[in-house]
Amino acid sequence: MKKPTRRPARSRTKPSPTKAAPAAASGGPAHLLGLGLDHQDGHKRITRAEKFTLVGGSEETHGRMTETVIKTFETLKRRGKVLENVEPTELAEIIDKSRPR
């Protein structure tokens, strides 16, 4: 009688976000979400577009998030890429360079 083989135990840790597959490879749509937590004035700020949603933040923070995502999508367009097929590390680099200083 043949002895059954054991499969290796599956890792229960979550994959690193920088090593995640692009959305197109995983079959899902891509969407950026920006969340600001520093509002004190009681306003509910929400900015929506086809590929991103920004929620919360002070007037200044929400404005900075808006500027960042607009510049991010402009850079993607210049590079001939879309959110669904850009590598996570490249997207992180673009977002970092798009932030207002």
N, C-alpha and C positions, 0 to 999 in steps of 0.2 A: 504494500500500500504506500502511495506517495505522500510524503509529509507536506502539509500546506505551507506556503511561503508567507512570511509576514511582510506587510507593507510598512515602509517607514512612517513614523508618526508625522502628521502634518503640523506645520508651524502655526501657532495660534496668535502670533504677533501680526499687527497690521503692517502692510507694506509702506515703505517710506514714500511720502508724497513726491519726492524728487525722482523716484524710480517708477512711479505709476505710469500706466499706459495712457497715451492720448485718448481723448473721448471717442474719436472715430474708431480706434482700435477696440475699444470696449463696447461700442455700439450705442452709446448714449450721446445726447446733445451736450454741448459745452456751454457753461454760463458762469460768469464771474459774480461773486457776491462780496460786497464791501459792507462792513458793519462798523459804525462809529459809536463809541460808548461814552463820549465825554459831554453830551448835551446837558445843559442845566436850565435852559429857558422854557422847557415844556413844549417846544415845537416838535412835530413829527415830520421829519424830512425823509422823503422817499423819492429816488430817481430811478426810473426804469427805462430800459432799452431792450432791444431784441436779444443781446448777448450779455447784458449785465444788469444788476440791481444793486443800488446803494441805499442803505437804511441807517437812519440815525446820525448821530454826531452833532457837534456844534455847527454853527453856520460856517466857520472857518474850516473845520475838519471835513464837512460834507463837500465844500467847495474844492478842497484839496483832493479828495477821493474822486470827484467828478473830473477834475483836470487830469488826474493820473490815468483813469480808464480811457478817456478820450485820446490822450497821447499814446497809450498802449495800443489801441486799435488802429491809430494812424501809422504807427511803426509796423504793426503786423501787415497792414495793407501795402506799405512801401516794400516790405520783404516778400510780398506775394504769398502770404500765409493767412490762414484763418484760425480761429480759436480751437476748432476741432482737431487740427492736425499739427499744432505747434507742440514741441516737446516741453514738458513742465519746467525743466531747467532754463530753457531759452525764454519761456514766458516769465519766469521769476526775474531773469536778468532785464527783460524789457520793462517790466513793472517797476523795478528798482530804478532804472534810468529815467523813467517817465515821471517819477515823483517830483513835485515841486520842492526846491531846496530853500 
